Every structure is written in C-alpha cells, then in structure tokens.
Amino acid sequence: MDETDIHLCPDLKTKGLQLLGQQVRIAGPGLDEVCYLFGSTDPFSGQGLYEIYDQKASCQFCFHLEHLMDTFPDYFIFVIGDNAPAHRSAATIDFLKAHQEQIEFVPLPTYSPNLNGIERLWRVLRDKLLRSKAYDTLHQKCLVIMNFFALYLVTSLSPFSVSLIM
C-alpha cells in the first residue's frame, strides 16, 4: 500500500543522452496542481485497488482501507506500508482498532521503499505516462492513469477496482 503524488506539471527526469548545455524542454501548464494516487496491490495475484483523491490525509487513507475491505470482504488483509503521517495518525489508529477483525497495518522500516512492491508499479507508471509528458488538465492526466490501470492490470485480474474520487 502506498500513495504517490500526481502533479499537472510534468516530471522532467530524463533518460538518455543530451548535448552539453542543452536541457530537454517540455511545454507545461504554468501553475501546478496536484492530486494523490492511493494504491494497494496483492503481491501474489496482482489484484488491487487504485484510487485518486484530492487530498492525502488520514481520512482518505481510511476511506481507501474501507474500500479495500469492501473489495476483498472474505479475506483478512495485511496492509504493508510506509510510515507516512496519515498511516500513524490517531484517526487511522482508531479506524484500525475498529476493524481489527478484518485488517492489520504492518509498517515498513523507515526509508525502505525497496521493500514496498507497489513502488515498482509507481516507477512503471511514471516511466510510461508521466515522465516528460504534458497534459492539458489534471483531470485528463488522472483519466489517463486510471485507463493505464484498467488496461494494464484488469485484463487478467479480478476483483479489481479503479476510482477517481475528486
């Protein structure tokens, strides 16, 4: 389980050679806007839940966990994630205590993104859709991301859920 920021302004990290003193230029929208992609993936089956929110706070994290429990109602769920503030807040702790019969949060050691498998999915997402590409609106960029999940993952997986909650 993890969250990643989705910015309207393109990520300008480039791969490949450039002429000395010449930067790659990408048309951008000017002012940046941001939303947040929450994702949970079963490392064995690839099944998951991916949602975009307009905030990255405890209540969105708890909504995501609630939707995860609704998506996999017959399973006890271990959620492995980093130590983001939303994962350790009082509201999150209360939510987890209230649902301890169905879900358990397992925090990863600090500064260990290599242990969180969804980080690799974020890297593919950035490489394929976000890096050095400009979109007219944040909503358009979010729709492209949701279509990526629908095409890339849904073809062989079920249950699966993709939501744009903004």
Order of alpha helices (4+ residues) and beta strands (2+ residues): beta-beta-beta-alpha-beta-alpha-alpha-beta-alpha-alpha-beta
